[in-house]
Amino acid sequence: MRVYGMSTSGNCHKVRMALEALKLPYEWTETDTVRGDTRSAQFLAMNPNGKAPVLEIEPGTYLPESNAILCYLAEGTPLLPAERLPRARVMQWLFFEQYSHEPYIAVARFLRRFHPDPESQKTLADSKMAGGYRALEVMEKHLASNPYFVGGSYSIADIALYAYTHVADDGGFDLARFPAVRAWLARVQAQPGYVGMPA
């Protein structure tokens, strides 16, 4: 398999974390979204939406969308429960991550760290803070009485939420307010096959 992804992107890092946790062989093609690599004709043929990551499962077979890739990779493994309700709980957190977490925490991070003119984006970045803190509060409440997000064990729900939470400070979020979240981050980092995001 080959991943087309940007190493400093949380959405792309999720895929690397899953591949490493599952000890699956893969190759990585660094794809710089800021530079415009995802707008090339070659990339758009793989993903017409023009976003990374994209997983090339075999020559000519491409799967975009980070959480769809996580589901594909984790199928039949302990990272995705086989039972109906626990599996739906994983999906619940994957949808939460994309709808209530990523649009605030990841976007604030991008605007403050990767935008070519961060100062011009300050008002927009500041507008993402309340939504990001709401997501962190939901996570804190759940993690205060659960070691992981689903069924007491590590899953792709944890991988999906870890990817941008562990770099939330890049977006201006103060994780000191969330002790259960910080303890969970440490548990994720202690997982076999854990791989960190490049600085």
Secondary structure, 3 states (H helix, E strand, C coil): CEEEECCCCHHHHHHHHHHHHCCCCCEEEECCCCCCHHHCHHHHHHCCCCCCCEEEEECCEEEECHHHHHHHHHCCCCCCCCCHHHHHHHHHHHHHHHHHHHHHHHHHHHHHHHCCCHHHHHHHHHHCHHHHHHHHHHHHHHHCCCCCCECCECCHHHHHHHHHHCCHHHHCCCHHHCHHHHHHHHHHHCCCCCCCCCC
